[in-house]
Amino acid sequence: MLKALILRPGHVKSRDQLMDAAYGESIFLDDRTIDSHIKRLRRKFRVIDPTFDQIETLYGIGYRYSND
């Protein structure tokens, strides 16, 4: 999932796109599973860098990784 975001910085990925990247198209998961994974990723990055905010949430659209 992180790889899918980082490969195209600034490009928005929907929850469905991130699910496909992480699990493939043959597995069905609740959309909120992706939210949980993103939350955990952010938490892990913030242990290293408390100001980490490169993974942005775009309400109703998806997530975006920013290099800024």
VOGU-3710 file (C-alpha; in Angstrom, 3 decimals, decimal comma):
1> mlkalilrpg> 0,000/0,000/0,000  2,789/2,419/0,922  4,620/1,516/-2,280  1,499/2,326/-4,332  1,347/5,800/-2,763  5,073/6,549/-2,992  5,465/5,457/-6,622  3,278/8,358/-7,770  3,708/11,272/-5,339  0,908/13,812/-5,620
11> hvksrdqlmd> -1,394/11,309/-7,351  -4,578/10,433/-5,454  -5,286/6,750/-4,848  -8,789/5,631/-3,924  -9,383/3,047/-1,208  -10,244/0,508/-3,918  -6,958/1,159/-5,722  -5,020/0,767/-2,481  -6,889/-2,460/-1,648  -6,017/-3,862/-5,076
21> aaygesifld> -2,371/-2,837/-4,634  -2,144/-4,434/-1,196  -4,305/-7,537/-1,572  -5,072/-8,068/-5,251  -8,486/-7,942/-6,846  -9,659/-11,353/-5,651  -10,016/-10,411/-1,971  -12,903/-8,326/-0,643  -12,271/-6,160/2,414  -14,136/-3,410/4,169
31> drtidshikr> -13,072/0,069/3,002  -12,217/0,952/6,591  -9,442/-1,644/6,549  -7,449/0,754/4,384  -8,119/3,585/6,835  -6,715/1,435/9,638  -3,600/0,610/7,651  -3,016/4,272/6,800  -3,454/5,204/10,460  -0,850/2,618/11,477
41> lrrkfrvidp> 1,575/3,761/8,773  1,288/7,352/9,946  1,835/6,300/13,551  5,000/4,370/12,639  6,418/7,275/10,644  5,633/9,716/13,467  7,723/7,648/15,882  10,700/8,519/13,673  9,556/12,014/12,666  6,858/13,637/14,842
51> tfdqietlyg> 6,110/16,176/12,079  5,377/13,514/9,437  2,372/14,522/7,340  3,211/13,267/3,845  0,207/10,923/3,621  -2,790/13,174/3,036  -6,444/12,204/3,300  -8,740/13,672/0,665  -12,213/13,265/2,124  -14,451/11,123/-0,081
61> igyrysnd> -11,675/10,597/-2,636  -8,735/8,706/-1,171  -5,145/9,244/-0,120  -2,142/11,021/-1,567  1,566/10,902/-0,735  3,345/14,232/-0,861  7,116/14,744/-1,036  6,895/18,145/0,640
//
